[in-house]
Amino acid sequence: MIQAITLIPAPLDPEAYETVLDILKSSLEQTPGVLSIQVSSGHIMSPQGPPPYSKVIKFSFDSLENMMAWTQSPEAQSQKEAMSKINPVMIYFEVEDL
């Protein structure tokens, strides 16, 4: 399984964030192999104090192949401009159950 985490920097531009979230959600909902789509609610917390992020978007795929197919899709490619406006940190990684 592949997990993807997108960290949205603070301060949050609500309009740009909502645009990215809408594009990402509609793109992922139509994609084979997507297992879940989640978004943080409330404040982001850290033991060291307020982190430099205001939101977290997390989604998972059943396989690396399906995730890579999505990243190359026209829908995913079209969101690049919207994403550049909020400058997120995007992290993808494979997980296994313990």
C-alpha positions as CSV (number, residue, x, y, z in Angstrom):
1,M,0.0,0.0,0.0
2,I,1.2,3.5,-0.8
3,Q,0.4,6.4,1.6
4,A,0.6,10.1,0.4
5,I,0.8,13.0,2.8
6,T,0.5,16.6,1.6
7,L,1.4,19.3,4.1
8,I,-0.1,22.7,3.5
9,P,2.1,25.5,4.8
10,A,0.8,28.2,7.2
11,P,-0.5,30.8,6.9
12,L,-3.3,29.2,4.9
13,D,-4.9,31.0,2.0
14,P,-8.4,29.5,2.3
15,E,-9.4,30.1,-1.3
16,A,-6.3,28.5,-2.8
17,Y,-6.5,25.6,-0.3
18,E,-10.2,24.9,-1.1
19,T,-9.4,25.0,-4.8
20,V,-6.6,22.4,-4.4
21,L,-8.7,20.3,-2.1
22,D,-11.6,20.3,-4.6
23,I,-9.4,19.4,-7.5
24,L,-7.5,16.7,-5.6
25,K,-10.7,15.1,-4.2
26,S,-12.5,15.0,-7.6
27,S,-9.4,13.6,-9.2
28,L,-8.8,10.9,-6.6
29,E,-12.5,9.9,-6.4
30,Q,-12.3,8.9,-10.1
31,T,-9.0,7.0,-9.8
32,P,-8.8,3.2,-9.6
33,G,-7.0,1.9,-6.5
34,V,-7.6,4.8,-4.2
35,L,-8.4,3.4,-0.7
36,S,-8.9,6.5,1.3
37,I,-8.9,10.3,1.2
38,Q,-8.6,12.2,4.5
39,V,-8.0,15.8,5.5
40,S,-7.0,17.2,8.9
41,S,-9.6,19.1,11.0
42,G,-8.7,21.7,13.6
43,H,-5.2,22.9,14.4
44,I,-2.1,20.9,13.4
45,M,-0.1,20.0,16.6
46,S,3.5,19.2,17.4
47,P,5.4,18.6,20.6
48,Q,7.7,21.4,19.7
49,G,4.9,24.0,19.4
50,P,2.9,25.1,16.4
51,P,4.3,23.5,13.2
52,P,4.8,25.5,10.0
53,Y,1.8,23.7,8.4
54,S,-1.9,24.5,8.6
55,K,-3.5,21.4,7.0
56,V,-2.7,17.8,6.2
57,I,-4.2,15.9,3.3
58,K,-3.7,12.1,3.4
59,F,-4.6,9.5,0.8
60,S,-3.7,6.0,0.1
61,F,-3.5,3.7,-2.9
62,D,-3.6,0.0,-3.1
63,S,-0.4,-0.1,-5.2
64,L,2.5,2.0,-6.5
65,E,1.3,1.3,-10.1
66,N,-2.1,2.8,-9.5
67,M,-0.5,5.8,-7.7
68,M,1.9,6.4,-10.6
69,A,-0.9,6.0,-13.1
70,W,-2.8,8.7,-11.2
71,T,0.2,11.1,-11.1
72,Q,0.5,10.9,-14.9
73,S,-3.2,11.4,-15.5
74,P,-4.6,14.6,-17.1
75,E,-6.5,15.3,-13.9
76,A,-3.4,15.1,-11.7
77,Q,-1.4,17.1,-14.2
78,S,-4.0,19.9,-14.3
79,Q,-3.8,20.4,-10.6
80,K,-0.1,21.4,-10.7
81,E,-0.8,25.1,-11.2
82,A,-3.3,25.2,-8.3
83,M,-0.8,23.3,-6.1
84,S,2.0,25.8,-6.9
85,K,-0.1,28.6,-5.4
86,I,0.1,26.9,-1.9
87,N,3.6,25.4,-2.2
88,P,2.8,22.1,-0.3
89,V,5.2,19.5,0.8
90,M,4.2,16.2,-0.7
91,I,5.5,12.9,0.6
92,Y,4.8,9.4,-0.8
93,F,5.8,6.2,0.9
94,E,5.1,2.5,0.9
95,V,3.7,0.9,4.1
96,E,3.3,-2.5,5.5
97,D,1.3,-3.8,8.4
98,L,3.2,-4.8,11.6
